[in-house]
């Protein structure tokens, strides 16, 4: 009995060292992050990780996928994308919206944005992107707004999401700040 009390007291004393507690509910999991925090400045996005992503409360499931409008908003700039596909990747994207991310220039032909995690691509066909296409690039797990798709051909790694009418200058208005991606009701 005394041994049990000593072991119990020792384990209870060690709980704070392991991040556990004997009272209350378990701590909430930390929000996912692709970069370590920096007190001086925010982390610089890379093509592999285009920027911080802040998930918000997920929207209700969408029954009709094709024709759904998804809005990218930053400050005074909005770019609407009309979904043209009904595939697992598009449905998975819709399931996580709204989400906040960043948009950046990439390779002089597209603007890219991370959605915070890999989307389901099983059964989603590849595509031959054109100017005005929003795609999902499977190796990096990012969305891409193509504004110069010349000389880019079909790829199984490029899943077509939808189309947009914004100019390159209008897309540039999404850069430099938080961008919220949401479903337009």
MDAnalysis code that builds the backbone (N, CA, C; Angstrom):
import MDAnalysis as mda
import numpy as np

u = mda.Universe.empty(555, n_residues=185, atom_resindex=np.repeat(np.arange(185), 3), trajectory=True)
u.add_TopologyAttr("name", ["N", "CA", "C"] * 185)
u.add_TopologyAttr("resid", np.arange(1, 186))
u.add_TopologyAttr("resname", ["UNK", "UNK", "UNK", "UNK", "UNK", "UNK", "UNK", "UNK", "UNK", "UNK", "UNK", "UNK", "UNK", "UNK", "UNK", "UNK", "UNK", "UNK", "UNK", "UNK", "UNK", "UNK", "UNK", "UNK", "UNK", "UNK", "UNK", "UNK", "UNK", "UNK", "UNK", "UNK", "UNK", "UNK", "UNK", "UNK", "UNK", "UNK", "UNK", "UNK", "UNK", "UNK", "UNK", "UNK", "UNK", "UNK", "UNK", "UNK", "UNK", "UNK", "UNK", "UNK", "UNK", "UNK", "UNK", "UNK", "UNK", "UNK", "UNK", "UNK", "UNK", "UNK", "UNK", "UNK", "UNK", "UNK", "UNK", "UNK", "UNK", "UNK", "UNK", "UNK", "UNK", "UNK", "UNK", "UNK", "UNK", "UNK", "UNK", "UNK", "UNK", "UNK", "UNK", "UNK", "UNK", "UNK", "UNK", "UNK", "UNK", "UNK", "UNK", "UNK", "UNK", "UNK", "UNK", "UNK", "UNK", "UNK", "UNK", "UNK", "UNK", "UNK", "UNK", "UNK", "UNK", "UNK", "UNK", "UNK", "UNK", "UNK", "UNK", "UNK", "UNK", "UNK", "UNK", "UNK", "UNK", "UNK", "UNK", "UNK", "UNK", "UNK", "UNK", "UNK", "UNK", "UNK", "UNK", "UNK", "UNK", "UNK", "UNK", "UNK", "UNK", "UNK", "UNK", "UNK", "UNK", "UNK", "UNK", "UNK", "UNK", "UNK", "UNK", "UNK", "UNK", "UNK", "UNK", "UNK", "UNK", "UNK", "UNK", "UNK", "UNK", "UNK", "UNK", "UNK", "UNK", "UNK", "UNK", "UNK", "UNK", "UNK", "UNK", "UNK", "UNK", "UNK", "UNK", "UNK", "UNK", "UNK", "UNK", "UNK", "UNK", "UNK", "UNK", "UNK", "UNK", "UNK", "UNK", "UNK", "UNK", "UNK", "UNK", "UNK", "UNK"])
u.atoms.positions = np.array([
    [0.820, -1.178, 0.000],
    [0.000, 0.000, 0.000],
    [0.869, 1.248, 0.000],
    [1.912, 1.259, 0.856],
    [2.810, 2.402, 0.928],
    [3.532, 2.575, -0.402],
    [3.944, 1.484, -1.050],
    [4.621, 1.551, -2.345],
    [3.700, 2.175, -3.390],
    [2.430, 1.792, -3.367],
    [1.461, 2.344, -4.313],
    [1.305, 3.842, -4.108],
    [1.258, 4.287, -2.852],
    [1.115, 5.709, -2.555],
    [2.338, 6.484, -3.025],
    [3.539, 5.910, -2.851],
    [4.769, 6.579, -3.280],
    [4.803, 6.683, -4.803],
    [4.462, 5.590, -5.495],
    [4.456, 5.599, -6.963],
    [3.431, 6.604, -7.470],
    [2.251, 6.608, -6.850],
    [1.200, 7.538, -7.260],
    [1.635, 8.986, -7.052],
    [2.242, 9.274, -5.910],
    [2.702, 10.632, -5.621],
    [3.808, 11.037, -6.589],
    [4.710, 10.115, -6.902],
    [5.804, 10.406, -7.833],
    [5.259, 10.705, -9.223],
    [4.316, 9.892, -9.690],
    [3.732, 10.111, -11.015],
    [2.975, 11.430, -11.074],
    [2.242, 11.741, -10.014],
    [1.502, 12.997, -9.974],
    [2.460, 14.178, -10.006],
    [3.585, 14.078, -9.314],
    [4.575, 15.149, -9.298],
    [5.226, 15.313, -10.665],
    [5.319, 14.236, -11.450],
    [5.966, 14.291, -12.764],
    [5.027, 14.801, -13.855],
    [3.730, 14.806, -13.628],
    [2.779, 15.210, -14.664],
    [3.063, 16.596, -15.232],
    [3.361, 17.606, -14.406],
    [3.645, 18.922, -14.994],
    [4.849, 18.889, -15.930],
    [5.796, 18.004, -15.675],
    [6.976, 17.913, -16.529],
    [6.646, 17.320, -17.883],
    [5.587, 16.536, -17.975],
    [5.214, 15.906, -19.241],
    [4.110, 16.666, -19.948],
    [3.651, 17.767, -19.397],
    [2.587, 18.544, -20.024],
    [1.213, 18.004, -19.714],
    [1.105, 17.047, -18.805],
    [-0.184, 16.471, -18.453],
    [-0.698, 17.133, -17.189],
    [-1.924, 16.859, -16.865],
    [-2.509, 17.409, -15.660],
    [-3.465, 16.394, -15.074],
    [-3.718, 16.531, -13.795],
    [-4.633, 15.595, -13.149],
    [-6.039, 16.152, -13.085],
    [-6.233, 17.449, -13.430],
    [-7.559, 18.053, -13.341],
    [-7.885, 18.773, -14.634],
    [-9.166, 18.947, -14.874],
    [-9.612, 19.708, -16.036],
    [-9.572, 18.889, -17.305],
    [-9.900, 19.552, -18.392],
    [-9.915, 18.872, -19.681],
    [-8.536, 18.926, -20.317],
    [-8.282, 18.030, -21.272],
    [-6.970, 18.020, -21.907],
    [-6.756, 19.310, -22.684],
    [-5.484, 19.717, -22.846],
    [-5.214, 20.953, -23.568],
    [-5.629, 20.814, -25.021],
    [-6.053, 21.928, -25.614],
    [-6.439, 21.922, -27.026],
    [-5.193, 21.738, -27.878],
    [-5.314, 21.015, -29.001],
    [-4.156, 20.830, -29.858],
    [-3.746, 22.156, -30.477],
    [-2.464, 22.293, -30.726],
    [-1.949, 23.505, -31.332],
    [-2.401, 23.578, -32.781],
    [-2.585, 24.792, -33.268],
    [-2.971, 24.971, -34.671],
    [-1.818, 24.533, -35.558],
    [-2.125, 23.902, -36.701],
    [-1.059, 23.454, -37.578],
    [-0.292, 24.646, -38.132],
    [1.005, 24.482, -38.279],
    [1.847, 25.542, -38.810],
    [2.936, 24.927, -39.650],
    [3.275, 25.595, -40.741],
    [4.322, 25.073, -41.600],
    [5.662, 25.723, -41.307],
    [5.705, 26.682, -40.390],
    [6.959, 27.352, -40.096],
    [7.016, 27.700, -38.619],
    [8.240, 27.786, -38.108],
    [8.421, 28.159, -36.714],
    [8.122, 29.643, -36.557],
    [7.513, 30.045, -35.433],
    [7.218, 31.462, -35.246],
    [8.493, 32.266, -35.074],
    [8.469, 33.502, -35.500],
    [9.608, 34.391, -35.372],
    [9.126, 35.677, -34.726],
    [9.728, 36.086, -33.616],
    [9.258, 37.292, -32.961],
    [9.534, 38.549, -33.783],
    [10.569, 38.564, -34.630],
    [10.945, 39.759, -35.363],
    [10.094, 39.976, -36.605],
    [9.855, 38.930, -37.377],
    [9.081, 39.080, -38.606],
    [8.419, 37.765, -38.951],
    [7.335, 37.817, -39.754],
    [6.661, 36.573, -40.125],
    [7.543, 35.746, -41.038],
    [7.346, 34.416, -41.061],
    [8.165, 33.567, -41.906],
    [7.922, 33.884, -43.372],
    [8.957, 33.745, -44.185],
    [8.860, 33.995, -45.622],
    [8.360, 32.737, -46.304],
    [7.273, 32.809, -47.091],
    [6.756, 31.623, -47.759],
    [7.706, 31.116, -48.834],
    [7.619, 29.838, -49.137],
    [8.379, 29.209, -50.209],
    [7.399, 28.463, -51.087],
    [7.809, 28.066, -52.303],
    [6.884, 27.305, -53.146],
    [6.373, 26.041, -52.472],
    [7.206, 25.422, -51.642],
    [6.766, 24.219, -50.950],
    [5.769, 24.545, -49.850],
    [5.844, 25.764, -49.324],
    [4.961, 26.199, -48.246],
    [4.648, 27.672, -48.454],
    [3.690, 27.992, -49.362],
    [3.454, 29.369, -49.737],
    [3.040, 30.325, -48.634],
    [2.745, 29.903, -47.455],
    [2.436, 30.867, -46.417],
    [1.635, 30.276, -45.297],
    [1.451, 31.080, -44.249],
    [0.692, 30.592, -43.111],
    [-0.765, 30.391, -43.484],
    [-1.363, 29.390, -42.894],
    [-2.764, 29.086, -43.152],
    [-3.487, 29.041, -41.824],
    [-4.577, 29.773, -41.746],
    [-5.374, 29.796, -40.534],
    [-6.744, 29.225, -40.863],
    [-7.035, 27.995, -40.416],
    [-8.355, 27.446, -40.693],
    [-9.412, 28.164, -39.875],
    [-10.577, 28.289, -40.461],
    [-11.702, 28.894, -39.769],
    [-12.762, 27.824, -39.603],
    [-13.936, 28.194, -39.141],
    [-15.013, 27.216, -39.002],
    [-15.414, 26.709, -40.377],
    [-15.408, 25.389, -40.589],
    [-15.743, 24.855, -41.904],
    [-17.173, 25.190, -42.303],
    [-17.345, 25.383, -43.608],
    [-18.673, 25.663, -44.150],
    [-19.476, 24.373, -44.222],
    [-20.773, 24.529, -44.361],
    [-21.640, 23.364, -44.542],
    [-21.301, 22.715, -45.882],
    [-21.467, 21.396, -45.998],
    [-21.159, 20.721, -47.254],
    [-21.981, 21.303, -48.410],
    [-21.359, 21.348, -49.578],
    [-22.015, 21.864, -50.767],
    [-22.498, 20.683, -51.590],
    [-23.802, 20.683, -51.939],
    [-24.351, 19.586, -52.738],
    [-23.973, 19.728, -54.206],
    [-24.245, 20.887, -54.781],
    [-23.914, 21.153, -56.177],
    [-22.538, 21.805, -56.221],
    [-21.560, 21.090, -56.736],
    [-20.198, 21.606, -56.739],
    [-19.942, 22.479, -57.967],
    [-20.222, 21.961, -59.157],
    [-19.982, 22.734, -60.374],
    [-20.840, 23.990, -60.360],
    [-20.202, 25.117, -60.644],
    [-20.911, 26.393, -60.624],
    [-20.815, 27.116, -59.297],
    [-20.360, 26.435, -58.241],
    [-20.156, 27.090, -56.950],
    [-19.077, 28.154, -57.121],
    [-19.251, 29.301, -56.472],
    [-18.269, 30.375, -56.549],
    [-17.493, 30.428, -55.236],
    [-16.171, 30.427, -55.366],
    [-15.266, 30.540, -54.225],
    [-14.570, 31.890, -54.352],
    [-14.556, 32.656, -53.257],
    [-13.986, 34.004, -53.269],
    [-12.663, 34.045, -52.507],
    [-11.676, 34.688, -53.125],
    [-10.386, 34.978, -52.510],
    [-10.407, 36.471, -52.209],
    [-10.306, 36.861, -50.921],
    [-10.432, 38.266, -50.519],
    [-9.230, 38.703, -49.702],
    [-8.714, 39.903, -50.045],
    [-7.633, 40.513, -49.283],
    [-7.788, 42.025, -49.388],
    [-8.067, 42.668, -48.269],
    [-8.261, 44.116, -48.293],
    [-9.386, 44.491, -49.238],
    [-9.079, 45.329, -50.225],
    [-10.071, 45.784, -51.199],
    [-10.155, 44.874, -52.425],
    [-9.338, 43.823, -52.481],
    [-9.281, 42.948, -53.654],
    [-10.075, 41.673, -53.436],
    [-10.898, 41.332, -54.413],
    [-11.581, 40.039, -54.403],
    [-11.445, 39.416, -55.783],
    [-11.214, 38.120, -55.793],
    [-11.166, 37.343, -57.024],
    [-12.110, 36.168, -56.824],
    [-13.091, 36.061, -57.708],
    [-14.056, 34.967, -57.645],
    [-13.666, 33.879, -58.632],
    [-13.748, 32.637, -58.169],
    [-13.456, 31.471, -58.994],
    [-14.733, 30.652, -59.093],
    [-15.135, 30.339, -60.317],
    [-16.295, 29.476, -60.535],
    [-15.793, 28.053, -60.702],
    [-16.237, 27.174, -59.805],
    [-15.775, 25.790, -59.847],
    [-16.359, 25.094, -61.070],
    [-15.481, 24.429, -61.815],
    [-15.902, 23.785, -63.049],
    [-15.791, 22.283, -62.994],
    [-15.431, 21.756, -61.853],
    [-15.221, 20.318, -61.708],
    [-15.948, 19.818, -60.469],
    [-16.333, 18.564, -60.508],
    [-16.838, 17.880, -59.317],
    [-15.973, 16.645, -59.154],
    [-14.926, 16.797, -58.369],
    [-14.010, 15.685, -58.124],
    [-13.599, 15.712, -56.652],
    [-12.925, 14.671, -56.177],
    [-12.556, 14.623, -54.757],
    [-11.709, 15.812, -54.299],
    [-10.849, 16.343, -55.160],
    [-10.007, 17.470, -54.771],
    [-10.854, 18.715, -54.526],
    [-11.772, 19.002, -55.433],
    [-12.646, 20.170, -55.279],
    [-13.524, 20.013, -54.039],
    [-14.097, 18.847, -53.851],
    [-14.951, 18.624, -52.669],
    [-14.151, 18.759, -51.369],
    [-12.902, 18.266, -51.362],
    [-12.069, 18.387, -50.164],
    [-11.738, 19.851, -49.896],
    [-11.433, 20.607, -50.948],
    [-11.184, 22.038, -50.777],
    [-12.406, 22.717, -50.160],
    [-13.574, 22.461, -50.705],
    [-14.794, 23.075, -50.173],
    [-15.023, 22.714, -48.709],
    [-14.629, 21.503, -48.321],
    [-14.879, 21.047, -46.947],
    [-14.065, 21.797, -45.903],
    [-12.955, 22.435, -46.305],
    [-12.113, 23.139, -45.329],
    [-12.349, 24.646, -45.320],
    [-13.193, 25.129, -46.221],
    [-13.435, 26.572, -46.297],
    [-14.428, 27.024, -45.240],
    [-14.282, 28.242, -44.722],
    [-13.302, 29.250, -45.092],
    [-11.944, 28.984, -44.457],
    [-10.902, 29.487, -45.109],
    [-9.539, 29.364, -44.614],
    [-8.792, 30.650, -44.979],
    [-7.833, 31.029, -44.149],
    [-7.023, 32.218, -44.409],
    [-5.603, 31.781, -44.730],
    [-5.037, 32.368, -45.768],
    [-3.709, 31.997, -46.244],
    [-3.024, 33.234, -46.815],
    [-1.962, 33.048, -47.571],
    [-1.303, 34.130, -48.298],
    [-1.148, 33.703, -49.749],
    [-0.989, 34.688, -50.616],
    [-0.791, 34.450, -52.047],
    [0.532, 35.091, -52.434],
    [1.283, 34.410, -53.298],
    [2.551, 34.961, -53.767],
    [2.765, 34.631, -55.234],
    [3.614, 35.425, -55.852],
    [4.000, 35.235, -57.244],
    [4.875, 33.993, -57.362],
    [4.723, 33.265, -58.477],
    [5.597, 32.125, -58.718],
    [5.905, 32.001, -60.206],
    [7.175, 32.069, -60.541],
    [7.723, 31.757, -61.860],
    [7.194, 32.648, -62.988],
    [6.630, 33.796, -62.681],
    [6.168, 34.699, -63.720],
    [4.993, 34.183, -64.524],
    [4.298, 33.169, -63.999],
    [3.143, 32.627, -64.716],
    [1.944, 32.334, -63.841],
    [2.131, 32.363, -62.532],
    [1.002, 32.043, -61.653],
    [1.187, 32.657, -60.271],
    [0.091, 32.761, -59.569],
    [0.077, 33.141, -58.153],
    [-0.300, 31.874, -57.402],
    [0.400, 31.605, -56.303],
    [0.156, 30.364, -55.572],
    [-0.253, 30.640, -54.128],
    [-0.989, 29.677, -53.566],
    [-1.462, 29.770, -52.180],
    [-1.580, 28.371, -51.603],
    [-1.146, 28.207, -50.371],
    [-1.293, 26.940, -49.660],
    [-2.661, 26.903, -48.989],
    [-3.197, 25.696, -48.833],
    [-4.453, 25.557, -48.087],
    [-4.222, 24.854, -46.752],
    [-2.965, 24.659, -46.381],
    [-2.647, 24.143, -45.056],
    [-2.447, 22.653, -44.947],
    [-2.920, 21.913, -45.922],
    [-2.730, 20.462, -45.907],
    [-2.929, 19.934, -47.323],
    [-2.489, 18.712, -47.541],
    [-2.711, 18.067, -48.833],
    [-4.199, 17.787, -49.000],
    [-4.713, 18.037, -50.184],
    [-6.106, 17.717, -50.487],
    [-6.189, 16.319, -51.075],
    [-7.344, 15.702, -50.960],
    [-7.588, 14.372, -51.513],
    [-7.587, 14.468, -53.037],
    [-6.698, 13.738, -53.683],
    [-6.632, 13.760, -55.146],
    [-7.022, 12.423, -55.758],
    [-7.433, 11.463, -54.938],
    [-7.789, 10.146, -55.468],
    [-8.964, 10.278, -56.433],
    [-8.772, 9.789, -57.649],
    [-9.832, 9.837, -58.650],
    [-9.982, 11.179, -59.340],
    [-9.150, 12.161, -59.006],
    [-9.216, 13.468, -59.667],
    [-8.297, 13.451, -60.882],
    [-8.833, 13.797, -62.055],
    [-8.012, 13.737, -63.266],
    [-7.020, 14.885, -63.345],
    [-5.925, 14.660, -64.061],
    [-4.980, 15.719, -64.355],
    [-5.598, 16.697, -65.335],
    [-4.840, 17.739, -65.686],
    [-5.396, 18.730, -66.610],
    [-4.301, 19.402, -67.421],
    [-4.728, 20.133, -68.437],
    [-3.874, 20.956, -69.289],
    [-4.276, 22.399, -69.010],
    [-3.599, 23.069, -68.063],
    [-4.064, 24.384, -67.624],
    [-3.984, 25.448, -68.713],
    [-4.917, 26.392, -68.612],
    [-4.972, 27.545, -69.502],
    [-4.991, 28.808, -68.653],
    [-4.710, 29.943, -69.296],
    [-4.826, 31.218, -68.591],
    [-6.238, 31.328, -68.025],
    [-6.339, 31.779, -66.775],
    [-7.649, 31.914, -66.135],
    [-8.091, 30.676, -65.380],
    [-7.213, 29.680, -65.271],
    [-7.540, 28.460, -64.523],
    [-6.987, 28.530, -63.107],
    [-7.781, 28.070, -62.148],
    [-7.291, 27.800, -60.799],
    [-7.060, 26.302, -60.743],
    [-5.842, 25.920, -60.359],
    [-5.484, 24.500, -60.312],
    [-4.991, 24.144, -58.910],
    [-4.878, 22.847, -58.667],
    [-4.247, 22.328, -57.452],
    [-3.051, 21.523, -57.921],
    [-1.849, 21.905, -57.456],
    [-0.616, 21.220, -57.835],
    [-0.295, 20.199, -56.750],
    [-0.456, 18.921, -57.091],
    [-0.397, 17.864, -56.079],
    [0.952, 17.706, -55.387],
    [2.114, 17.835, -56.066],
    [3.369, 17.627, -55.331],
    [3.593, 18.633, -54.203],
    [3.189, 19.875, -54.391],
    [3.405, 20.906, -53.379],
    [2.178, 21.122, -52.512],
    [1.021, 20.667, -52.949],
    [-0.203, 20.875, -52.180],
    [-0.652, 22.317, -52.165],
    [-0.491, 23.016, -53.306],
    [-0.916, 24.412, -53.348],
    [-1.873, 24.673, -54.508],
    [-2.634, 25.756, -54.352],
    [-3.485, 26.243, -55.426],
    [-2.660, 27.169, -56.301],
    [-2.988, 27.227, -57.582],
    [-2.291, 28.124, -58.500],
    [-3.262, 28.823, -59.426],
    [-3.158, 30.159, -59.490],
    [-3.924, 30.964, -60.443],
    [-3.035, 31.146, -61.672],
    [-3.291, 30.425, -62.750],
    [-2.488, 30.602, -63.960],
    [-2.932, 31.849, -64.707],
    [-1.970, 32.748, -64.988],
    [-2.235, 33.891, -65.856],
    [-1.347, 33.837, -67.091],
    [-0.362, 32.919, -67.124],
    [0.457, 32.679, -68.313],
    [0.779, 31.189, -68.361],
    [-0.116, 30.429, -68.942],
    [0.047, 28.971, -69.006],
    [0.649, 28.523, -70.335],
    [1.221, 29.477, -71.096],
    [1.821, 29.110, -72.374],
    [2.926, 28.083, -72.151],
    [2.984, 27.117, -73.034],
    [3.985, 26.042, -72.999],
    [3.836, 25.102, -71.806],
    [2.723, 25.162, -71.107],
    [2.467, 24.202, -70.035],
    [1.442, 23.218, -70.579],
    [1.800, 21.954, -70.567],
    [0.913, 20.941, -71.121],
    [0.201, 20.147, -70.047],
    [-0.420, 19.081, -70.484],
    [-1.161, 18.205, -69.585],
    [-0.230, 17.610, -68.529],
    [-0.740, 17.508, -67.313],
    [-0.012, 16.849, -66.233],
    [-1.001, 16.188, -65.286],
    [-0.679, 14.965, -64.877],
    [-1.484, 14.285, -63.859],
    [-1.363, 14.974, -62.506],
    [-0.328, 15.816, -62.320],
    [-0.088, 16.496, -61.047],
    [-0.833, 17.825, -60.934],
    [-1.533, 18.217, -61.994],
    [-2.267, 19.479, -62.025],
    [-3.758, 19.185, -62.120],
    [-4.480, 19.403, -61.029],
    [-5.920, 19.131, -60.989],
    [-6.674, 20.445, -61.208],
    [-7.550, 20.477, -62.213],
    [-8.341, 21.677, -62.506],
    [-9.401, 21.867, -61.423],
    [-9.454, 23.091, -60.881],
    [-10.429, 23.431, -59.840],
    [-11.559, 24.276, -60.427],
    [-11.195, 25.330, -61.154],
    [-12.200, 26.222, -61.715],
    [-11.559, 27.309, -62.548],
    [-12.354, 28.347, -62.875],
    [-11.864, 29.444, -63.705],
    [-12.168, 30.785, -63.044],
    [-11.374, 31.796, -63.429],
    [-11.550, 33.154, -62.907],
    [-11.350, 34.144, -64.053],
    [-11.808, 35.387, -63.856],
    [-11.709, 36.426, -64.883],
    [-10.745, 37.545, -64.510],
    [-10.044, 37.459, -63.415],
    [-9.173, 38.539, -62.955],
    [-7.935, 38.665, -63.842],
    [-7.417, 39.896, -63.921],
    [-6.167, 40.145, -64.637],
    [-4.989, 39.825, -63.715],
    [-3.783, 39.820, -64.292],
    [-2.587, 39.601, -63.472],
    [-2.464, 40.698, -62.412],
    [-2.765, 41.936, -62.781],
    [-2.702, 43.038, -61.813],
    [-3.706, 42.850, -60.683],
    [-4.914, 42.396, -61.015],
    [-5.916, 42.143, -59.976],
    [-5.466, 41.006, -59.058],
    [-4.861, 39.965, -59.637],
    [-4.329, 38.872, -58.812],
    [-3.228, 39.387, -57.890],
    [-2.409, 40.322, -58.377],
    [-1.327, 40.880, -57.555],
    [-1.868, 41.582, -56.316],
    [-3.108, 42.068, -56.380],
    [-3.737, 42.704, -55.223],
    [-3.962, 41.747, -54.067],
    [-3.889, 40.442, -54.337],
    [-4.038, 39.448, -53.266],
    [-2.735, 39.243, -52.496],
    [-1.613, 39.681, -53.069],
    [-0.314, 39.468, -52.435],
    [-0.081, 40.460, -51.297],
    [0.737, 40.043, -50.334],
    [1.188, 40.943, -49.293],
    [0.358, 40.987, -48.025],
    [-0.677, 40.208, -47.942],
    [-1.490, 40.202, -46.729],
    [-2.275, 38.918, -46.621],
    [-3.081, 38.841, -45.587],
    [-3.925, 37.660, -45.415],
    [-4.989, 37.612, -46.505],
    [-5.225, 36.412, -47.005],
    [-6.253, 36.175, -48.016],
    [-7.230, 35.153, -47.447],
    [-8.498, 35.503, -47.439],
    [-9.528, 34.575, -46.979],
    [-10.163, 33.918, -48.194],
    [-10.223, 32.592, -48.151],
    [-10.877, 31.822, -49.206],
    [-12.196, 31.338, -48.620],
    [-13.300, 31.680, -49.273],
    [-14.615, 31.312, -48.742],
    [-15.580, 31.005, -49.881],
    [-16.655, 30.322, -49.530],
    [-17.711, 30.013, -50.488],
    [-18.671, 31.194, -50.527],
    [-19.015, 31.645, -51.732],
    [-19.979, 32.731, -51.883],
    [-21.377, 32.131, -51.766],
    [-22.166, 32.626, -50.802],
    [-23.509, 32.049, -50.614],
    [-24.439, 32.347, -51.785],
])
